[in-house]
Amino acid sequence: MARAAITGALVLAGGDALRLSTTALVGVVLLIVALGWIETRRRREGVFLANLGVSPYVLSVFFAAPALFGEIVLHFGAALLT
């Protein structure tokens, strides 16, 4: 959802949504991790995850891995289009 919102904002602003700089990609992944943490806090799942033995670092990796993989696939897909 976060990537779709960023893409929509870039398209409305006249930017290229498929070819982002490395700094922007890192920002997108960090934003997605932050949104994942906000959602975890909103649902009050922190204690439950801690009881299961999931550390905050591992939880951040769980949030970042799909976002990073998706950004890599988008980068290669955009490279194939050109």
C-alpha positions in Angstrom: 0.0 0.0 0.0 2.8 2.4 0.8 4.5 1.9 -2.5 1.2 2.4 -4.3 0.6 5.7 -2.5 4.2 6.8 -3.3 3.7 5.9 -7.0 0.4 7.7 -7.2 2.0 10.8 -5.7 4.9 10.7 -8.1 2.6 10.2 -11.1 0.5 13.2 -10.0 3.6 15.3 -9.6 4.9 14.3 -13.0 7.8 12.2 -11.8 9.0 8.7 -13.0 7.6 6.2 -10.5 9.5 3.2 -11.8 13.0 4.7 -11.8 13.8 5.9 -8.3 17.2 6.7 -7.1 18.9 4.5 -4.5 18.3 7.1 -1.8 14.6 7.1 -2.6 14.5 3.3 -2.6 16.1 3.2 0.8 13.6 5.8 2.0 10.7 3.8 0.7 11.9 0.6 2.5 12.4 2.6 5.7 8.9 4.1 5.4 7.4 0.6 4.9 9.3 -0.6 8.0 8.0 2.4 10.0 4.5 1.8 8.8 4.8 -1.9 9.9 5.9 -0.8 13.3 3.0 1.6 13.6 0.6 -1.1 12.6 2.1 -3.5 15.2 1.8 -0.9 17.9 -1.7 0.0 16.8 -2.8 -3.6 17.1 -0.9 -4.0 20.4 0.9 -7.0 19.2 4.3 -6.1 20.7 3.9 -8.2 23.9 2.6 -11.1 21.9 5.5 -11.1 19.5 8.0 -10.7 22.4 6.4 -13.7 24.1 6.9 -15.7 20.9 10.6 -14.7 21.0 10.5 -12.4 18.0 13.0 -9.6 18.6 12.5 -6.1 17.3 15.4 -6.5 14.9 13.9 -9.7 13.4 10.5 -8.0 13.1 12.1 -5.1 11.2 13.7 -7.6 8.9 10.3 -9.2 8.4 8.9 -5.9 7.4 11.8 -4.9 5.2 12.4 -8.1 3.3 9.2 -8.1 1.1 9.6 -4.4 0.4 13.2 -4.8 -0.6 12.4 -7.8 -2.8 9.6 -5.9 -4.4 11.8 -2.9 -5.1 14.4 -5.1 -6.7 11.8 -6.7 -8.9 10.5 -3.3 -9.9 14.1 -2.1 -10.7 14.8 -5.1 -12.9 11.3 -4.8 -14.6 11.9 -1.1 -15.3 15.4 -2.0 -16.8 13.7 -4.5 -19.1 11.3 -1.9 -20.4 14.1 0.3 -21.6 
